[in-house]
Amino acid sequence: MKQKRRIDTRDVYNWKARRNVDGSKQVARRDYGQMYAPVALWSSIRMLLVMAVSRGWHTRQLDYVKAYPQAPVNRDIYMEIPKGYVLSSGVAKDFVLKIHKNIYGLKQAGRVWNNYLVAKLKKIGFVQSCANPCIFTRGQTL
């Protein structure tokens, strides 16, 4: 857990935690298939910014909060119960957790999130570029 503190008084005002998986324990073809997810090319980003400035377009940057957990997993994945978690009955070593949503740390997490996002964008009418899979258009919208 990470502490969030006020800058001036150093008082803790929030605790921040994220459930992660140790992807180094995953075995290829058993725990994951493909893991490639496309990344935006800097040349494409610069081109889009130049087009936006020259045409007077409004630009916006998006940051998806907890992006990976929005996508469902693409296969059955189980993890050990974290240390410190107390079960009402039984011993934690006798049980595992089944993961229903994509989670940080999985080797295929980026690909699963990308596939989920692409499917949602296509569903609302965006078309994926052939030259750069990170660029989508819809009508006059880039």
Secondary structure, 3 states (H helix, E strand, C coil): CEEEECCCCCCEEEEECCCECCHHHCCECCCECCCCCCCCCHHHHHHHHHHHHHHCCCCCCCCCCCCHHHCEEEEEEEEECCCCCCCCCCCHHHCEEEEEECCECCCCHHHHHHHHHHHHHHHCCCEECCCCCCCEEECCEC
